[in-house]
Amino acid sequence: MPIRKVMKANEAAAWAAKLAKPKVIAAFPITPSTLVPEKISEFVANGELDAEFIKVESEHSAISACVGAAAAGVRTFTATASQGLALMHEILFIAAGMRLPIVMAIGNRALSAPINIWNDWQDTISQRDTGWIQFYAENNQEALDLILIAYKVAEDERVLLPAMVGFDAFILTHTVEPVEIPDQEVVDEFLGEYEPKHAYLDPARPITQGTLAFPAHYMEARYKVWEAMERAKEVIDEAFAEFEKRFGRKYQKIEEYRTDDAEMIFVTMGSLAGTLKEWVDKKREEGYKVGAAKITVYRPFPVEEIKALAKKTKVLAFIEKNITIGLYGAVFTDASATLINEKEKPLMLDFIAGLGGRDVTFEQLDEAFSITRRALEEGKVEKPINWIGLRKEIL
Amino acid sequence: MAESPFKADIERAQRELTEKMTPGAIVYIPGSSVINKTGSWRVFRPEFHRDKCVRCYLCYIYCPEPSIYLDDEGYPVFDYDYCKGCGICANECPAKAIEMVREVK
């Protein structure tokens, strides 16, 4: 029987890693993710997890050790956040290019400067082009579940790409919630024993990994990474379906809430989805046809699901905790590109919110609502990007 | 004339290796880099003057590739398929028996 424990998302991530039985964990402590490797090191020290726990001198080394271990043919795990993830940047491309199914937990945190340890998604969003699959968890249970699903997808022969699972700093990493820990046997059945088919170290079958590719071959290697990420869309749906069958919890690339007759749909990711759904209930009580949608899978971008969402509504508004300096938020930009060739598309708005751990309140959502409603009434968008909850008085 | 020690590898690699891109650009045929003839990178070519050679083997020892083999009499043989023309052999040769000559194409 699965047991329920009250725990932080960091502990849930450590539990997920324990259940997945990685052979190598290499990690470097960083706020707000430190507890993830700390808890795992406890599991290893107690003999509850049979794995090598490598204490490294930086995040660059942590992910490099995971690349080496994964290339040698074992399941690996690491965790980081913010500056640590940024320090891993160059190796993230290498992990994806070498097609190593490493899984990493991220406590989504803002990037310096100014130094800020609190939540936004700038760290993972900034890694969107590296070839890593990206999941975003709404709560602690999702943090655990999505890590297991991440292994399932990453290790699928049709995919073979690394995956990261993000959960919001402090809002989830340091907040306790009841989390169901699945049975080890069921997880074992779900994930299976890791059998490397492409990346391994075996003197009897020598191979060369991490090769040099001249202009005559590089593009094809990159194309295959892109193609694998496209294939991941289908594999993720299959993994979600199998997860639901075995564990009873349903996941979708985009989860919709009260969208069927919605004139305005607000889209977000991570823990903000919880706030948003409650706010939608309030708006519905006030008589507005408002819906919410949560993006669980950001890479590969859920193109078809965004198109389906767009067909349902007159205005699609994105509330996102990141900003591409020089343009808009990344989610809005990606969704806009997705819809560019559609004959009929909704008006689209982007709201930048909650950067560096600022709470996104109902008042701020109401601010977004009034701008969205005006666009709906006027049938046009004056300004696609708006920062909400901005303290204009100190600017 | 000494034979390339890579001959068997070259033949095997040419037989087994395909250009088909694998996941992660992994190469499954060991030693297959021998079919990549790096001699085409060369700008200067070592010209060997047998009459000056004292058979000290320094060129053979210092060649980083290695693309210098020894024939039955102990004279060096240059493998122009892989020699990149680095000039180390000419630099090390105490008898000045190796001359670096610009490649003309």
Chai-1 contact restraints between the chains, C-beta under 6 A:
chainA,res_idxA,chainB,res_idxB,connection_type,confidence,min_distance_angstrom,max_distance_angstrom,comment,restraint_id
A,M98,B,G24,contact,1.0,0.0,6.0,A-B,restraint_1
A,R99,B,P23,contact,1.0,0.0,6.0,A-B,restraint_2
A,R99,B,G24,contact,1.0,0.0,6.0,A-B,restraint_3
A,L160,B,P23,contact,1.0,0.0,6.0,A-B,restraint_4
A,H198,B,P23,contact,1.0,0.0,6.0,A-B,restraint_5
A,H198,B,I26,contact,1.0,0.0,6.0,A-B,restraint_6
A,P206,B,P30,contact,1.0,0.0,6.0,A-B,restraint_7
A,I207,B,I26,contact,1.0,0.0,6.0,A-B,restraint_8
A,I207,B,Y28,contact,1.0,0.0,6.0,A-B,restraint_9
A,T208,B,V27,contact,1.0,0.0,6.0,A-B,restraint_10
A,Q209,B,I26,contact,1.0,0.0,6.0,A-B,restraint_11
A,T211,B,A25,contact,1.0,0.0,6.0,A-B,restraint_12
A,T211,B,V27,contact,1.0,0.0,6.0,A-B,restraint_13
A,A213,B,A25,contact,1.0,0.0,6.0,A-B,restraint_14
A,E220,B,M21,contact,1.0,0.0,6.0,A-B,restraint_15
A,A221,B,M21,contact,1.0,0.0,6.0,A-B,restraint_16
A,A221,B,A25,contact,1.0,0.0,6.0,A-B,restraint_17
A,K224,B,M21,contact,1.0,0.0,6.0,A-B,restraint_18
